[in-house]
Each structure stands twice: as structure tokens, then as C-alpha cells.
């Protein structure tokens, strides 16, 4: 029997009676490895000069390598729509479409910190970031970040960015 002890938007504590530690560990591993989650898979960085509406020029060359920023972006938790298809199982043949891919963009001018809240969904406005206050990179004066990202469904067993849970544990009560 499952009994919900505490339930919040990003936290649940529950009790299950009549199972062995092996079954409890299987549930824990399933929550970590097998629950589908949306995460950024591809990031396209637009390099060069960027002009704002007033004609000010910004440089989009950033102090971190693109690979480091792409890794950071992939680890930002996104809200997930379970009606999305896995890309390799989609009718588009894995090319990417609205049924399997969510597009995001970041268009930020410095100076200032780029936060996860600056990641804007393009084709599905409901699939925003789960935590808007995650710092990504600090932009100095006349720096800009212009990025287009693609997010797809995946599972934690493929990469940590697709782990839908963290801090999953169990305690045996006798």
C-alpha cells in the first residue's frame, strides 16, 4: 500500500508497505533512470556582432567554450510534456518536428547575468524552465548571448541531463 506523506511541486515523500529493500531499490533506480524528461540536446551559438534597436554593437564571443555552455544548458531542468514523442520513434524519422522537439532561444545583452529564466520556449510556451534562478554565464559590457536550442525527450540511463529526479533514497522501517 502506498501512502503519500508529503507532496510539493518538486518533492514527494511516500511510504510503501510490504516490499523488500530490493524492490525499494528497484523503484529508486527506475525513478532515476527510466522516467522520461525533456532536456536540451543541441545548442547553436550565433557568433559575431549583434546590434540592438539603438544601433549599439555587442560581441557574442563568450568567455566560456561553447561545449561548456551547451553542457550547462542541457542540465537546466525543463517542464516536460509527456505527449511528446521520443525523437527516434517520431513520424518525422528523427529529423525533429513539433511532435518530438521543443525549440528554445536565449537573446541576452550584457552587462548582466544570464539566468535559466532567459531560456525562452519558441514553439511551446508552456514548456518553460522549472527553476528560473539558475545562473548560466555572466556577460560583461558589450557582450551578448544569442543561442538557439533544441530539447528532446530522453531517459536518465542515456545521460544525466535526462534524470527526472535527484536525491532519490529509501529508508527501511521495521
Protein Blocks (a to p, Z undefined) as FASTA:
>chain_A
ZZdfbdcfkbccdddehiafklmmmmmmmmmmmmccdddfbdcddedjdddfkopacdfb
dfbdfklmmmmmmmpccdddfkbccfklcfnlonopaklpccdddddddeddddfklpcc
fklmklccfblkbcfbdcdehiacddddddddddfklomklpcbghiacdddZZ
